[in-house]
């Protein structure tokens, strides 16, 4: 279903289900982040559901907390962001030790053309959610080192307003430029 007009980058709370037909393949992106072929195959077979809680804490700082589930209710971990552009470390179940930072920003301030175009008017007015994550060089367990830059917001996909996450990934395993992937999510309701 199309995301209602009240669900914006300033109010992302809700349940969103991956729209694989409108999304790009993630195989190369996940390979360059060190995910094995078997795990990539498994990921390609499941739909991902995001249950998002978007709120402002007592200090006035925005938080976006997402519980992730794969088809059949299989837990997929959590993805929590504080929108203050401060570096944080985490140990991700899939990607290992990471460093990341997140903020709200006007799309025009994003350098990568892929990440800044195609947004709905409300996303342009409210700003995209901009997150940068990279493999922790001090706790890296081998394989490729990488940096993923993402923007989140809303775009029209086949005439339907959907939540989009655009990713541009650079990796030590790919020397000829970034891998760019578009992930689309249909709104499924409130959580």
N, C-alpha and C positions, 0 to 999 in steps of 0.2 A: 504494500500500500504506500501511497505517497506520504511523505512527511508533512504534517500539518504546518501551517504558517507560524504557529506559536512555538514550534520546535526549531531553534536557531543555534548559532554558535554561542549565544548567551544563555541558552536553556536547552542543553543537549540531553536532558533526562529522558529516558525511554528505552525501549527495546528495539534493536535493529538486527536484521538478519542479512547475511551476505547474499548478494545478488550475483551469482557466478556468471550468468550470461552477459551482464553489463560490466564485469570486472576483467582485468587482464590476468593472464597466468602469473602465478607467483613462483613458479619453479626455479627460474634463473636467480631471482632475488634471494630465495631461501638457500639455494646452493652456494651463492657467494657469501652467505652468512654462516656457512659451515654445516648446514643441515644435511643429513644423510639422504640418499636416494629413497630408502624405505620410508623414512619419516615424511619426505616430500610427497610420496605417493599416497600415504595415509591422509595427509592434509588435503590433498586434491579431491579426495572422496567425500569429505565432510563439509557441511555448511557450518559457518561460525555465527553464533548469536552473541551480541553485545548487550548487556544490561547496564545502562549508564546512569550514574547518579552525578549530577552537576550541581554544585553548591558553592557558597561563599562562607568561609570560616569567620570566627569572631573578630579576626584581625583584618577582615575585608579582602582576603586572598581567595581567588577562585581555585576550586578543585574539580577534577573530572576523574571519577573512579568507575572503571568498567570491569564487570565480571564477565569472563568469556566462557562459552560452552560450545562444544561441538555437537553435531547431530546426535540425537539419542540421549542428550543430557550429560554427555561426558565432560567433566570439568576441564577447562582450558586455561586456568589461572586468572590472575587479575592484572590489569593495566591501569595504574593510578598516576595521575599527573597533577602537579601543583603549578599553576600558571604564574610563576614569578621569575622565570629565566635563570634560576639558580641550578648549578650542576648537582646532580644526585647520583648515587651509585645504587645498583640493585643486582641481585643474582636471579636472573630470569631462568625459569625451568627449561626453556627451549634454547635460548641463545647464550646462556652463561652469564658471566660478569659484564655488566654494562654501565655506562655513564650516559646520562640524558639530561635535557633541560627543555622546558615547555613555556610558551607564552601565547598571548593573544596579540596579533599584529595586523596592520593593514596589508592586504595582498600586494599592494604596490611596493612595499618595502622588502619583499622577497626577491632575491636575485634570479633564481631559476625560473625561466618562462613556464616550464611544465607545471610547476607548483603554484603559480600565481594566476592562472587564467581559467575562465569558464565558470566562475562562481556566480551564484544568484545575487541579486541586488542586496538582499538582507545580509548575506555573508560579507559582501564588500563593505557595507555600512558598519556591521558589528565587528569585523575582523575575522581572519582565519585563526584556527588553533595551529600553532607552529611548534613542532617538536623536532629536536635533533638528538639522535642516540648513536653511540659508537661502542665498539668492542673495547673493553678496558685493557689497555696495553700492559698494565702491571699484573693482571690476573688472567691473561689470555691463555687458553688451554691448547693452543695450536690451531692450525687451519688458517683461514683468511682473517685479516683485520679489515674492518669496514666502518663506514659512517652512513647512516640513513637519515635523510631529512624528509619530514612529512608536513603536509598541510591538510587540515580537516575543515570541512564546511558542507555546503549544500550546492548541488548542481541539478539541472534538469537532464534526466536520462530518459530518452524516448518519450519526452513530454511529462515525465513524472519526477517530482521533487524528491531526490534521494540524498542521503548522507554519503559523502565521498571522502576518501582518504587517499591523497596522492603521495607517492613515495619516490624519491630519487636517491639511489644507493650507489656509493662508490666503494670499491673493494680492491684489496691487493691482488685479487684473483682476476681482475678485469682492468686492463690498461687503456682501453679505447673509449672511455667516457662512462657516465653513469647508466644504470638500469633504471628505467622509469616505469612505474606500475600504478595503475588506477584501480582502487578497490571501492565498489559500490555496495551500499547497504540500504535495504528497504525498511521503512518504519513498520513496526509490528504492534505498537501500543505502548501503554505506560507500564512502569514496573512497580 
